[in-house]
Amino acid sequence: MRIAFAHQPTSAVDEDGGAVRVISAVGTAQAELAPTPERFLRMDGFTVWVDVTGCSQDLDALRAEAWFAPRAFARGDHDGFTALIDATEAGRGIALGHLADGTLAARVDQILHAAPWRLQPEKWNHLHVHLSSHALVLGLGPETASVNVLRREPMRIPDGVTVGRTKSQKDAFAIGLLAGVTLTLSDGGPWAASPIGLDDTNIVHGLPVDTTPPRRRYQDDPHRPLAHLSAPQGWMNEPHAAWQHQGLHHIFYQHNAGGPYWDHISWGHAISADLVHWTDQPIAVHPGSAELAADGIWSGSSVAGDNGEHLLFVTAGALERKPDQAIAIARPSGDRWDVDPAPVIEMPADLDGVPLIPGQFRDPFVWREAGVWFALIGAGLEGLGGTALLYRSKDGTRWEPLGSLLVGDKHAYPATGVMWELPVLLPVGVAADGRQRHALFIAPWWKGPNPHHLQHVWHWIGIWDAVSARFVPDHIEPREFDGGGHLTGPSGTVLEDGRAILWTITQDKRSGEEQVATGWAHNAGIPLELGLSAAGTLEVRPVAELAGLRDERVHHSQGVLRGRHLDIELVIQGDFEIDVFAHADGLECTTLGVDAERAWVDRSCASLAGEYCEPVRAIPHHRSIQPTRARLVLDGSMIELWVDDTVMITSRSYSRPDSDHVRLRLPAGTHAVTFNAFRIHPAYRT
């Protein structure tokens, strides 16, 4: 078996005459990629693999090779193993691949053998194995290691061989680029320098290669946003750890590169010069980069070390540890970061005698102020509610616990959760009393189903004093940040120009089946600029750079225009309603409205699919000025409305592709001072 993917990435040839079938279990909303000159197969981690038949033979000695450039490493099977070549059947045979941390490995007759090296992400790796009657020799590039293996009979190769997926674990797929594989009788000769059937100097062990999946795969999906920060494929959750350095904005996000579902989470990474146009980067932090983080790298933050080093404070997840979450530092290593072997902060058992909810200790928000390091960590107190635990340090490595910054009340405010995720503390402005105010943001969490799950971000405005390390809120009651029921996952930073920026995730709230069928899950919201109103309440608006996504102006006729990717400015003398993602037949429509008391969204007819409809949601809006000023962004399925810089609504619409009508409706006696609409272009080059 000698498989090459020359010139046609969706087909393959076995030079030894086997029947080869490239399988791409692509959902209807994903586009099959057109043939390109690429000499490799893109393994997306959840839909693509290769079946080869006609391979059956008995070999006294065999050799197997694979040329693979990993983007990420899958969790694998019960041993953490993912096969690139799987020639096993009924517990017999051989498979070559890697472990969940990238370690080279082979399985021979159900026994797993690991080498002392790891595959390098974003580089070509030449994996090879030689099996004889007395030894197994594993190799990675020029390195080899021998293991004694006593065999008294030839190795049986089954008729069917699978490439890029483990036979016994149907969701253990390879993730990256595969340039060729071989499984042949060993002749004792040297290993090939490049894939069989290819003479390509670009596919050489150790040579860097860009493994970023092409975004054009989703170009025909009417619901996938184009103008928002998103993962190139698979699962995305909250963006975090924003960092501005040398004219570039870095943002990281929770990511499963191997599928549109939560599993084996890494840190995705993107950069931008203007907060709205983004370029994908290699995955920043991989699970398994330390035993402390064997099962996931969960949310955290960016901080500059004393020497300017870009440090990442991460939540390290290892399910076999108790507790299974700890706070660790990841340090830069080329274009990625490696997690330190030991944590800097571990979960305490209790706080002043009140037990913490077991296993819920994560999302460090770390900043430096007046020569002191501070950290907030999300947790929950049994019987009370969520809390943000506060820590202080002189050097970023030895941390002093200071108790709770604030404790929630799950009885008085049940929608604030039993535990708080993603606590964020940001300066928002100077109040009428002349004192600086900060805003504390949290995302509520519950164990198990809850009617408030993934619907809220709460905030308190108050006075933060770094000397006493105390936060005194101006109000007891939590305040809703967004009224649409889709925005969650707050994270923040202060830019070099002094703006406080909040990042969020917009839950798509589709079924797991639909996420798998379409190949993606969730995307970020537009980054938000925060401020403080004269009344002491929070101000929120999209960053000014959003205007950089505008293309041509779209003219309306009697308040009606068409488009699924629009940036709309409204100045209305009075109340208004606006229909978006509406169909000409009147069967689909999402309506937003603003009056003197509230802003609201009505999704009761948003889609012909009833699961994507819901009744009116509203957020208080106390109009104190005339006229009303609003900004509305539509992007595929995304709906974001900001009103008078004081309230916002984030929502979704899963309407038909031609449900693209926008209609402004005004009550009698009201008129539009401004109704400007612009098409917006993609945030990424495709």
Buried (B, 14 or more C-beta within 10 A) or exposed (E): BBBBBBEBBBEBBBBBEBEBEBBBEBBEBBBEBEEEEBBBBBBBBBBBBBBBBBBEBEBEBBBBBBBBBBBBBBBBBEBBBBBBBBBBBEEBBBBBBBBBBBBBBBBBEEEBBBBEBBBBBBBBBBBBBBBBEEBBBBBBBEEBBEBEBEBEEEBBBBEBBBBBBBBBBEBBBBBBBBBBBBBBEBEEEEBBEBBBBBEBEEBBBEEBBEBBBBBEBBEEBBBBBBBBBBBBBBBBBBBBBBBBEEEEBBBBBBBBBBBBBEBBBBBBBBBBEBBBBBBBBBBBBBBBBBEBBBBBBBBBBBBEBEEEEBBBBBBBBBEEBEBBBBBBBBEBEEEBBBBBEEBBBBBEEEBEEEEBBBBBBBBBBBBBEEEEBBBBBBBBBEEBBBBBBBBBBEEBEEBEBBEBBBBBBBEEBBBBBBBBBBBBBBBBBEBEEEEEBBBBBBBBBBEEEBEEBBBBBBBBBBBBEEEEBBBEBEEEEBBBBBBBBBBBBBBBBBBEEEBBBBBBBBBBBBEEEBBBBBBBBBBBBBBBBBBBBEEBBBBBBBBEBBEBBBEEEBEBEEBEBBBBBBBBBBEBBBBBBBBBBBBEEEEBBBBBBBBEEBBBBBBEBBBBEEEBBBEEBBBEBEBEEEBBBBBBBBBBBBBBBBBBBBBBBBBBBBBBEEBBBBBBBBEEEBEBEEBBBBBBBBBBEE
